[in-house]
Amino acid sequence: MIERLQRNIKVKLSKGDDVEKKNKKRHEAINQHYDDLKIKKDDFLTHIKSNNLHKGKDEVLNHINQIDFSNANPRNHTFMNELSFAGESIAEGFLEVFNIQQNKAIRRYKKQLQVIERENDSGERSYFIGTFQRDKLKRLTPYRSNKEELTQQLKKQQEQQQKEQKQEQTLSLQKEKEEE
């Protein structure tokens, strides 16, 4: 039996399949369908122009033309981090209704380094890496006009921190084993 979902996704199901197996086959078919999905830059530009999403600004179209679509990364770690923070915050808020207070999400978020954008009165934007200390934003780097440069610098620092954490974990595990 062939089942058709929206967007012409076809799933081959056997008569004796249970619900779990049917769902697994649907999931595989959807993933396979979208793995093969590719958007051509020309089609994307046409869509932007036809719906006037560029609002008459040619620099937007030029910027889109300069994007390398082959280097696109569908996994957005920043979005997932923010989503995780939001979910944890909502759960903590729910627990507060029952007088259970946990502010772990906010504490962890405040410890993270962030690329902060600052816009002055004339509309000029500048960026810096900052963090929260004693509930106040502290600037750790001088102001820069290039956000990508700071993002790369921040990524390197985060990778270094992760390496240090792994080393600390392995050292603590070794100490525990030695003590046993």
Buried (B, 14 or more C-beta within 10 A) or exposed (E): EEEEEEEEBEBEBEEEBEEEEBEEBBEEBBEEBEEEEEEEEEEEBEEBEEEEEBEEEEEEBEEBEEEEEEEEEEEEEEEEEEEEBEEBBEEBEEEEEEEEEEEEBBEEBBEEBBBBEEEEEEEEEBBBBBBBEEEEEEEBBEEBEEBEEBBEBBEEEEEEEEEEEEEEEEEEEEEEEEEE
